[in-house]
Amino acid sequence: MVIVPPGAFIMGSPATEKGREADEAQHAVEIRYSFAVSKTPVTWDQWDECVRARACDGASVEAALGLDRDGKPTGNLGDHPRGNHPVVGVSWLDARDFIRWLNDRTGAGTYRLLSESEFEYAARADSTTVYWWGDEPSHDYANYGKDAAEGLGGKIEGRDQWENSTSPGCSFPANPFGLCDMHGNVYQWVEDCYEPDGARLPADGSAVENGDCSVRGFRSNSFESSEVTLRSANRAYVYAPDTRGRSYLGFRVAKTLR
């Protein structure tokens, strides 16, 4: 875990930012507390510990990874690199099961998902640019896909040598807060329900609890997604909390510090 310090930032994107979406209206956020964030997304090795403890449903997640979006077998079951690569295919509810197990195992009771505003704050790491390293996308800093005009699909370039799969955690430089893969590799579930007006998001780092809870948010980007969704301000709310089987979607954990 990496301790993220208190601070303030402008959440969202300016109207001039390329790829900007309508739900990215800017507003000021002040986070007056320190919190801890896992240095990388949760890995397969960590997930498998929860499965062995019978607190996480590994069999259902892996079965879902073998199906397409219409529920038909793809034949790709087992093709996802494991070990210290991020776990994928898990639902928001699966992430919550993992966190419940982690809290029970440690007795801490303070592990949780990041809120959406905490995630953007931690991803930006005091930057005001499109990405934490600057205004131009770069495969030297993240595992992501083809240019937006080319559509979905992986790309090998620079330090990014993983064309159609996740990369091991921290294969790219950590941001100034010391966090890896806040941009790219896998999308990561956050706590929030959806609030379409970015200007109405909480200004104190808390999660949205009274929005559209039929979907839950995720942040970052993935190995097959373009530079447009790699942006610090990009938001994603397209999946119900029980959605499994997405080979580009995982999670990381936060910890409340008392």
C-alpha positions in Angstrom: 0.0 0.0 0.0 1.1 3.6 -0.8 0.0 6.5 1.4 -1.6 9.3 -0.7 -1.4 12.7 1.1 -4.2 15.2 1.5 -4.6 17.8 -1.2 -6.9 19.6 -3.6 -7.3 19.4 -7.4 -9.7 20.2 -10.2 -11.5 17.1 -11.2 -12.7 16.6 -14.8 -11.4 18.0 -18.1 -11.4 21.4 -19.8 -13.7 21.9 -22.8 -10.6 22.0 -25.0 -9.3 18.6 -24.1 -9.3 16.1 -27.0 -11.7 13.2 -26.4 -13.5 15.0 -23.6 -17.0 13.6 -22.7 -20.0 15.5 -21.6 -19.9 14.0 -18.1 -16.4 15.4 -17.3 -17.4 18.9 -16.2 -14.8 20.4 -14.0 -15.2 21.1 -10.3 -12.9 21.6 -7.3 -12.2 18.7 -4.9 -10.4 18.9 -1.6 -9.4 15.7 0.1 -8.5 16.6 3.7 -7.3 13.2 4.7 -4.5 10.7 3.9 -5.5 7.3 2.6 -3.6 4.3 1.4 -3.9 2.7 -2.1 -2.5 -0.6 -3.3 0.5 0.1 -5.5 -0.9 -2.0 -8.3 -4.3 -3.5 -9.1 -5.1 -6.7 -7.2 -3.1 -9.5 -8.9 -4.2 -13.1 -9.7 -1.9 -14.4 -6.9 -3.7 -12.2 -4.4 -7.2 -13.1 -5.8 -6.3 -16.8 -5.7 -5.6 -16.6 -2.0 -9.2 -15.4 -1.5 -10.5 -18.2 -3.7 -8.5 -20.8 -1.7 -10.1 -19.4 1.4 -13.5 -19.9 -0.3 -14.4 -16.2 0.2 -14.2 -15.4 -3.6 -15.9 -17.3 -6.4 -13.0 -18.1 -8.6 -14.8 -20.8 -10.6 -17.6 -18.4 -11.7 -15.1 -15.7 -12.7 -13.1 -18.0 -14.8 -16.1 -19.5 -16.4 -17.3 -16.0 -17.3 -13.9 -15.3 -18.9 -14.6 -18.1 -21.3 -17.8 -16.6 -22.7 -18.4 -13.7 -25.0 -20.9 -10.9 -24.3 -23.7 -13.0 -25.6 -22.8 -15.9 -23.3 -21.3 -18.1 -26.0 -18.0 -19.9 -25.4 -14.9 -18.2 -26.9 -12.4 -21.0 -26.4 -10.0 -18.5 -24.6 -10.4 -19.8 -21.1 -7.0 -19.9 -19.4 -5.4 -17.5 -21.9 -5.1 -14.7 -19.4 -1.6 -14.3 -17.9 -1.7 -14.9 -14.1 0.7 -14.6 -11.3 1.6 -10.9 -10.7 -0.6 -9.8 -13.6 -3.8 -8.0 -12.5 -6.9 -10.2 -12.0 -9.5 -9.7 -14.6 -13.1 -10.8 -15.3 -14.2 -9.9 -11.8 -17.5 -8.0 -11.1 -17.9 -5.1 -8.7 -19.5 -7.5 -6.3 -16.5 -9.9 -6.6 -14.3 -7.0 -5.7 -16.4 -6.3 -2.7 -16.1 -10.0 -1.7 -12.4 -9.8 -1.9 -12.4 -6.7 0.3 -14.6 -8.3 2.8 -12.2 -11.3 3.0 -9.2 -8.9 3.3 -10.9 -7.1 6.2 -11.8 -10.3 7.9 -8.3 -11.7 7.5 -6.5 -8.6 8.7 -9.0 -7.5 11.3 -8.6 -4.0 9.9 -12.1 -3.3 8.8 -10.8 -0.4 6.7 -10.0 -1.8 3.3 -12.4 -0.6 0.6 -12.7 0.5 -3.0 -11.5 3.9 -4.1 -14.1 6.6 -4.7 -14.1 8.0 -8.2 -12.7 11.3 -7.1 -10.0 9.6 -5.0 -9.0 7.6 -8.0 -8.6 10.7 -10.2 -6.7 12.5 -7.5 -4.4 9.6 -7.1 -3.9 9.1 -10.8 -3.2 12.8 -11.4 -0.6 12.9 -8.6 -0.7 16.7 -8.5 -0.5 17.0 -12.3 -2.9 19.2 -14.3 -2.0 17.6 -17.7 -4.1 15.1 -19.7 -1.9 12.2 -18.3 0.2 12.4 -15.2 3.4 12.5 -17.4 2.2 15.2 -19.8 -0.3 16.1 -22.5 0.7 13.4 -25.0 0.0 9.7 -24.7 3.0 7.4 -24.5 3.5 3.7 -24.6 6.6 4.3 -22.4 4.3 5.0 -19.5 1.3 2.7 -19.9 0.0 -0.5 -21.5 -2.7 0.6 -23.8 -4.0 0.0 -27.3 -4.1 1.4 -30.8 -4.7 5.0 -31.7 -8.4 6.0 -31.4 -8.8 6.1 -35.2 -7.8 2.5 -35.4 -10.4 1.2 -32.9 -9.9 -1.4 -30.2 -6.8 -3.6 -30.1 -3.4 -3.9 -28.5 -0.2 -2.2 -29.7 3.5 -2.8 -29.2 5.5 0.3 -28.9 8.2 1.7 -26.6 8.2 0.1 -23.2 4.8 -1.4 -24.0 5.5 -5.0 -25.2 2.1 -6.5 -24.4 0.0 -6.4 -27.5 -3.1 -8.3 -26.4 -2.7 -8.9 -22.7 -2.2 -7.3 -19.4 1.4 -6.6 -18.2 2.8 -7.5 -14.8 2.2 -4.9 -12.1 4.7 -2.0 -12.2 6.0 -2.8 -15.6 5.9 1.0 -16.2 7.1 3.9 -14.1 5.1 4.8 -11.0 3.5 8.2 -10.9 4.8 10.9 -8.4 2.6 9.4 -5.7 4.3 6.0 -6.1 1.4 4.3 -7.8 1.6 2.0 -10.8 -0.9 1.4 -13.6 -3.3 4.2 -12.7 -3.4 4.7 -16.5 -3.7 1.6 -18.7 -3.3 -2.2 -18.3 -6.8 -2.8 -16.8 -9.8 -0.7 -16.0 -10.5 -0.7 -12.3 -13.8 -0.7 -10.4 -14.5 2.2 -8.1 -17.2 2.5 -5.4 -19.5 5.1 -7.0 -22.9 5.0 -8.5 -23.3 7.1 -11.6 -23.8 10.8 -11.5 -23.9 12.1 -15.1 -23.2 15.8 -14.2 -19.5 15.9 -13.3 -20.0 19.3 -11.6 -22.3 17.7 -9.1 -19.8 15.0 -7.9 -18.8 15.2 -4.2 -16.2 17.9 -3.5 -14.7 16.1 -0.5 -13.4 12.8 -2.0 -16.5 10.7 -1.0 -18.3 8.3 -3.3 -21.6 8.9 -5.0 -24.2 6.8 -3.2 -27.5 8.3 -4.5 -26.9 8.3 -8.3 -27.7 5.5 -10.7 -26.7 2.4 -8.8 -27.7 0.1 -11.6 -24.2 0.7 -12.9 -20.9 1.1 -11.0 -17.9 3.1 -12.2 -14.5 2.1 -13.3 -11.4 4.1 -14.1 -7.9 3.9 -15.8 -7.8 2.2 -19.2 -6.9 -1.2 -20.6 -4.3 -2.9 -22.8 -6.8 -2.8 -25.8 -8.2 0.7 -25.3 -7.1 3.9 -27.0 -5.4 7.0 -25.7 -8.8 8.8 -25.4 -9.9 6.7 -22.5 -6.4 6.7 -21.0 -6.9 10.3 -19.9 -6.9 11.1 -16.2 -10.4 12.6 -16.5 -12.1 9.8 -18.4 -15.1 8.2 -16.7 -16.8 4.8 -17.5 -20.2 3.6 -16.3 -21.5 0.9 -18.6 -21.7 -2.2 -16.5 -24.0 -3.5 -13.8 -22.3 -4.4 -10.5 -22.7 -8.2 -11.2 -21.0 -8.0 -14.6 -18.2 -10.7 -15.0 -16.0 -11.9 -17.8 -14.5 -8.7 -19.0 -10.8 -9.5 -19.7 -9.8 -5.8 -19.3 -11.5 -5.1 -16.0 -10.1 -5.6 -12.5 -9.8 -3.5 -9.3 -7.4 -2.1 -6.7 -8.0 -1.5 -3.0 -7.8 1.5 -0.8 -7.5 1.7 3.0 -8.9 4.3 5.3 -6.2 5.6 7.7 -7.3 6.4 11.2 
